[in-house]
Amino acid sequence: MFKILVVEDDTNTRKLMCAVLKQNGFETYGAEDGNIALNLMDNQHFDLVVVDLMMPNMDGYELTRLLRLSWEHLPILMVTAKQEPKDKRKGFLVGTDDYMTKPVDEQEMVLRIKALLRRSKIASEHKLSVGKVILDYDAHTVSREDKVITLPQKEFYLLFKLLSYPNMIFTRLQLMDEIWGVESETDDSTLNVHINRLRDKFRDWPEFEILTVRGLGYKAVKKV
């Protein structure tokens, strides 16, 4: 059973998050600030940490920075009421793996945590499997049985991102920020070109397809 540490100074929010995660099969622990969280981390193993941003004594940025120094591959999900792009950028710069804004959608939180745990395993192996399809992160290759396709970097990262979170909808802005960077001047047309190239290359592969969600963005759907 995966162990998750929820670091949140609001008692009711912390208890609610822990309860939701328990209902979904996780073993949960709570900490009301960063110092308590670090003490817990020193004494037992956790598979993932949920970190609130605004806390007394030590904010979520500093806690995340310290966690990343000692636990390089620990998945971290930052949760905050701050929604400005600069706040998200700072969160990623100090080491968070994902970012959610309050009020938190409970189902989305569970899906993101499951995806982070899956990606943590993927990162350690540097490979992602979807049926007979294997994505090799180091080589930027996508293989199926005896067929191997080497993708350009951006195309590979885009496909890897979508398949790491099957059925999750990503907005165009989310994908452009993550794949091209928040400072990039990339527009919708560039993203659309990359999506269409991926569709053309894997149109006949039965394991997955990339769908357009009208008005929102894209998602990858596993078919096996």
Order of alpha helices (4+ residues) and beta strands (2+ residues): beta-alpha-beta-alpha-beta-alpha-beta-alpha-beta-alpha-beta-beta-beta-beta-alpha-beta-alpha-alpha-beta-beta
